[in-house]
């Protein structure tokens, strides 16, 4: 399980150090793709296989399903860690997440997310204001803290 928040930076070649706490669970090969909320999603191969199966099960007759599947898979890239624990983030993914230098790497249970520092701070401020409302809505989904 991935959890925690880590401050990192991307070097001039587009490389970022993956937090040591995440490396073992991600493995040496993993998948990075465009995520929601203007971040990147990073999946270990086992979780990627689960996501792949879920997306394959969506109906091709529904335009939203086709659009999301295209968005998700077209941005996906198989990544490998180098000897220093770094991953190269392709330029199209850096552009999607607006990552230029400073970034935040967070654990979200089954995946890792990579955010530009500015986007994460803005998202955190906005979400903090509605945290109680979100928690109340989760009760409707039979979730209790």
KAMO-V454466 format. One record per residue. N is the residue number from 0. OMEGA is omega in radians with two decimals (* if undefined). Layout:
BEGIN
n=N omega=OMEGA
n=N omega=OMEGA
END
This chain:
BEGIN
n=0 omega=3.13
n=1 omega=3.05
n=2 omega=3.14
n=3 omega=-3.12
n=4 omega=-3.07
n=5 omega=3.10
n=6 omega=3.12
n=7 omega=3.06
n=8 omega=3.10
n=9 omega=-3.14
n=10 omega=-3.08
n=11 omega=3.11
n=12 omega=3.12
n=13 omega=-3.13
n=14 omega=3.12
n=15 omega=3.06
n=16 omega=3.02
n=17 omega=3.13
n=18 omega=-3.10
n=19 omega=-3.12
n=20 omega=-3.11
n=21 omega=-2.98
n=22 omega=-3.10
n=23 omega=-3.11
n=24 omega=3.10
n=25 omega=-3.06
n=26 omega=-3.10
n=27 omega=3.09
n=28 omega=-3.11
n=29 omega=-3.10
n=30 omega=3.06
n=31 omega=3.14
n=32 omega=3.06
n=33 omega=3.10
n=34 omega=3.09
n=35 omega=3.11
n=36 omega=3.08
n=37 omega=3.04
n=38 omega=3.07
n=39 omega=3.04
n=40 omega=3.11
n=41 omega=-3.07
n=42 omega=2.91
n=43 omega=-3.07
n=44 omega=-3.13
n=45 omega=3.12
n=46 omega=3.09
n=47 omega=3.13
n=48 omega=3.10
n=49 omega=3.12
n=50 omega=3.14
n=51 omega=3.13
n=52 omega=3.13
n=53 omega=-3.12
n=54 omega=3.09
n=55 omega=-3.10
n=56 omega=3.12
n=57 omega=-3.12
n=58 omega=3.07
n=59 omega=-3.14
n=60 omega=-3.12
n=61 omega=-3.07
n=62 omega=3.12
n=63 omega=3.12
n=64 omega=3.10
n=65 omega=-3.10
n=66 omega=-3.12
n=67 omega=3.14
n=68 omega=3.09
n=69 omega=-3.12
n=70 omega=-3.04
n=71 omega=-3.08
n=72 omega=-3.09
n=73 omega=3.11
n=74 omega=-3.03
n=75 omega=3.09
n=76 omega=3.06
n=77 omega=-3.06
n=78 omega=3.05
n=79 omega=3.05
n=80 omega=3.01
n=81 omega=-3.07
n=82 omega=3.12
n=83 omega=3.13
n=84 omega=-3.13
n=85 omega=3.03
n=86 omega=3.06
n=87 omega=3.10
n=88 omega=-3.13
n=89 omega=-3.06
n=90 omega=3.13
n=91 omega=3.10
n=92 omega=3.06
n=93 omega=3.11
n=94 omega=3.13
n=95 omega=-3.08
n=96 omega=-3.12
n=97 omega=3.12
n=98 omega=3.09
n=99 omega=3.14
n=100 omega=-3.08
n=101 omega=3.14
n=102 omega=3.11
n=103 omega=3.14
n=104 omega=-3.10
n=105 omega=3.04
n=106 omega=-3.13
n=107 omega=3.10
n=108 omega=-3.04
n=109 omega=-3.12
n=110 omega=3.04
n=111 omega=3.04
n=112 omega=3.09
n=113 omega=-3.09
n=114 omega=2.89
n=115 omega=-3.11
n=116 omega=-3.11
n=117 omega=-3.14
n=118 omega=3.14
n=119 omega=3.13
n=120 omega=3.12
n=121 omega=3.13
n=122 omega=-3.13
n=123 omega=3.12
n=124 omega=-3.12
n=125 omega=-3.10
n=126 omega=3.13
n=127 omega=3.13
n=128 omega=-3.08
n=129 omega=-3.09
n=130 omega=-3.14
n=131 omega=3.11
n=132 omega=3.13
n=133 omega=3.12
n=134 omega=3.11
n=135 omega=3.13
n=136 omega=3.13
n=137 omega=3.09
n=138 omega=3.10
n=139 omega=3.11
n=140 omega=3.11
n=141 omega=3.11
n=142 omega=-3.13
n=143 omega=3.13
n=144 omega=*
END
